[in-house]
Amino acid sequence: MAPETIEGGGRVVSVVRHVFDSWPEFTFMVTADEFGIWTDARFVRTADDLPDLPAHPGVLVPWQVTLDEVSAHFGPLVPGDSWHPFHECGIPGPGGHYSATFCWGLLQTVPQADDAIS
């Protein structure tokens, strides 16, 4: 599949997208800069239908929501450790802080952590 070229913010990027037949609700998206250097790769929701997200981060279900969706729903996340493809973010919530781990942009875990990123 050929890359799609997107212009914006004074720069040009190339994007390649792939939808897996067995997982149509998510698209794997790879972004490269104008030099062809890979700058991001992650799953994004294929449709604009956002899932119903709970009011409490401790009950989020792994592999059902993306980093962007969690950030939009719970407000700005506190950046934590990042070692691609893993990203950790702190989520303040009722009863304490939660330390969410994402892989390729999909939620993996949300344990409550008293010493979570703050």
Summary of the structure (lengths in Angstrom):
residues: 118
radius of gyration: 15.5
end to end distance: 41.7
largest distance: 47.6
contacts: 312
relative contact order: 0.15
helix: 9%
strand: 48%
